[in-house]
Amino acid sequence: MIDTTYPLNNNNDTIQSVYESISRCTSCVLSQNRTNTVPGEGSSNSKIVFIGEAPGAKEDKLGRPFVGPSGKLLDKLLNSINLSRNDIYITNLVKCRPPNNRDPLPEEISSCRKFLDIQLNLINPRLIVSLGRHSFNKFFPNENLSKNRGHIKKWGEFHLYPVYHPAAALYNPNLKTTMLCDFNKIKDIINNSTKN
């Protein structure tokens, strides 16, 4: 569940203080070659948090999540359900770009875990949308994304909704229809949760 080895939600924790801690972090090798950290952005009062895997080259350059081709597709998917980045919070498992956009290593994910856990604790969303296999496996390490995508899973006090990463649909355009379908369910999930 949430990592309790790092103090969560102490009186001084704010989204901004988490960003500042991330900007100073040297816990893993990813800090050595970064241009910028990519802590996350959006509404800290959002009902929905989207979690990707790691920043890419454009994200590293600008210090913002999902601003490259995957981000453009994510924006279209959000627009399809009448949401924008102002309505959500978006971040990644790791806050620095892995070299050559390789997958984040387990030790890198582990080093960044405390930051993500604090972000989730501070925002306390109704729904976490995991984008891609690595993001899903942070919560459910031994489960298969393909079998679980599009279905709500309970993780502690949170509800998790796994979907494919937008990059997967860029490599395989056949997945765009699947992603649109999965995103349509997000709207229903949020509408139902506001009634309860």
Protein Blocks (a to p, Z undefined) as FASTA:
>chain_A
ZZfkbcghiaklcfklmmmmmmmpckbmklmmcfbdcfbgcjfkbfbdcddfbdcfklmm
nopahkbfmlmmmmmmmmmnopafklpccddfblcdcehhiacdfklmmmmmmmmmmmmm
mnopabdcdedjklmmmmmmmbcfklmgoiacdehjbccdddddfklmmmmmmlmmmmmm
mmmmmmmmmmmmmmZZ
